[in-house]
Amino acid sequence: MILPKLSAAILSMAMLGSAYAVPARDADTTLDQWVLISGATNGAADALGVSEDDLDEHRNTARSHLMRYAAEHGLSMGRFDALFELGASEGRRLLSDRSALARAKGQSLIDGFQRDKNIGYESVKDALDV
């Protein structure tokens, strides 16, 4: 069931300005799925031509916040890199499969990506705690 969540994350970036708006629609999102979602938004932004520095900063922000959340809740995040890369690959693929979305909402998606690149931990925690 993760593919609809990845699509929802990309649409949330484009429509609502943040991938972290997804839980309002699905409170059963697991931490592993959040890593995939973060990777998907990174991959979608990559497909739209965002700089490597911005992609790295987004990845590092996601890693920092999700690892902190995991530590605070006694969860393990040993597969972060593999899950993030899988999500990034799917995000690039989903965006290329939906070229009309990229044309219509590409700038909104990039704007949401830029917000999430610098999102504060408390905002992420609030989204994950839904």
C-alpha positions as CSV (number, residue, x, y, z in Angstrom):
1,M,0.0,0.0,0.0
2,I,3.0,2.3,0.0
3,L,2.6,3.5,-3.7
4,P,-0.6,5.5,-2.9
5,K,1.3,7.0,0.1
6,L,4.2,8.1,-2.2
7,S,1.8,9.5,-4.7
8,A,0.0,11.3,-1.8
9,A,3.2,12.8,-0.6
10,I,4.1,14.1,-4.0
11,L,0.6,15.6,-4.4
12,S,0.8,17.1,-0.9
13,M,4.1,18.8,-1.8
14,A,2.4,20.2,-4.9
15,M,-0.9,21.1,-3.4
16,L,-0.4,21.7,0.3
17,G,3.2,22.8,0.4
18,S,4.6,19.9,2.5
19,A,5.0,16.2,2.4
20,Y,4.2,16.2,6.1
21,A,0.6,17.1,5.3
22,V,0.0,13.4,4.4
23,P,-0.8,12.0,7.9
24,A,-3.9,14.1,8.1
25,R,-5.2,11.7,5.5
26,D,-3.7,8.5,6.9
27,A,-2.8,8.2,10.6
28,D,-1.4,4.7,10.0
29,T,1.8,5.8,8.3
30,T,4.7,3.9,9.7
31,L,8.2,5.4,10.3
32,D,9.6,3.3,7.5
33,Q,6.9,4.7,5.2
34,W,7.9,8.2,6.3
35,V,11.4,7.5,5.2
36,L,10.1,6.3,1.8
37,I,7.8,9.4,1.6
38,S,10.8,11.6,2.3
39,G,12.8,9.9,-0.3
40,A,10.0,10.1,-2.8
41,T,9.7,13.9,-2.4
42,N,13.5,14.1,-2.8
43,G,13.4,12.0,-6.0
44,A,10.5,14.1,-7.4
45,A,12.4,17.3,-6.7
46,D,15.5,15.7,-8.4
47,A,13.3,14.9,-11.4
48,L,12.4,18.6,-11.5
49,G,16.1,19.7,-11.6
50,V,16.7,20.8,-8.0
51,S,20.4,21.2,-7.2
52,E,22.5,18.4,-5.6
53,D,23.1,20.7,-2.6
54,D,19.4,21.1,-2.0
55,L,18.8,17.4,-2.4
56,D,21.5,16.6,0.1
57,E,20.2,19.2,2.6
58,H,16.7,17.8,2.3
59,R,18.0,14.3,2.8
60,N,20.1,15.3,5.9
61,T,17.1,17.2,7.4
62,A,14.9,14.2,6.9
63,R,17.5,11.8,8.3
64,S,18.1,14.0,11.4
65,H,14.5,14.5,12.2
66,L,13.3,10.9,11.5
67,M,16.3,9.4,13.4
68,R,15.6,11.7,16.4
69,Y,12.0,10.7,16.4
70,A,12.9,7.1,16.2
71,A,15.4,7.5,19.1
72,E,12.8,9.3,21.2
73,H,10.2,6.6,20.7
74,G,12.6,3.6,21.0
75,L,12.4,2.6,17.4
76,S,15.2,1.5,15.1
77,M,16.1,3.3,11.8
78,G,18.9,1.0,10.6
79,R,17.5,0.9,7.1
80,F,17.2,4.6,6.6
81,D,19.5,4.9,3.6
82,A,18.1,1.9,1.7
83,L,14.5,3.0,2.3
84,F,15.3,6.6,1.4
85,E,16.9,5.6,-1.9
86,L,14.0,3.3,-2.7
87,G,11.6,6.2,-2.1
88,A,13.8,8.6,-4.2
89,S,13.7,6.1,-7.1
90,E,10.0,5.8,-6.9
91,G,9.5,9.6,-6.6
92,R,11.5,10.1,-9.8
93,R,9.5,7.4,-11.6
94,L,6.1,8.7,-10.3
95,L,6.9,12.2,-11.5
96,S,8.1,11.0,-14.9
97,D,4.9,8.9,-15.2
98,R,2.8,12.0,-14.4
99,S,4.4,14.6,-16.7
100,A,1.2,16.6,-16.7
101,L,1.5,17.0,-12.9
102,A,5.2,18.1,-13.3
103,R,4.2,20.8,-15.9
104,A,1.1,22.0,-13.9
105,K,2.4,21.8,-10.3
106,G,6.2,21.6,-10.7
107,Q,7.0,24.9,-9.1
108,S,4.6,24.3,-6.2
109,L,6.3,20.9,-5.6
110,I,9.7,22.6,-5.6
111,D,8.4,25.3,-3.2
112,G,7.1,22.6,-0.8
113,F,10.4,20.7,-1.1
114,Q,12.3,23.9,-0.2
115,R,10.0,24.3,2.9
116,D,10.6,20.7,3.9
117,K,14.3,21.0,3.3
118,N,14.4,23.4,6.3
119,I,11.4,22.2,8.3
120,G,11.8,22.2,12.1
121,Y,11.8,19.1,14.1
122,E,8.6,20.0,16.0
123,S,6.6,20.2,12.8
124,V,7.8,16.8,11.7
125,K,7.1,15.4,15.2
126,D,3.6,16.8,15.1
127,A,2.9,15.2,11.8
128,L,4.3,11.8,12.8
129,D,2.3,11.9,16.1
130,V,-1.0,12.1,14.3
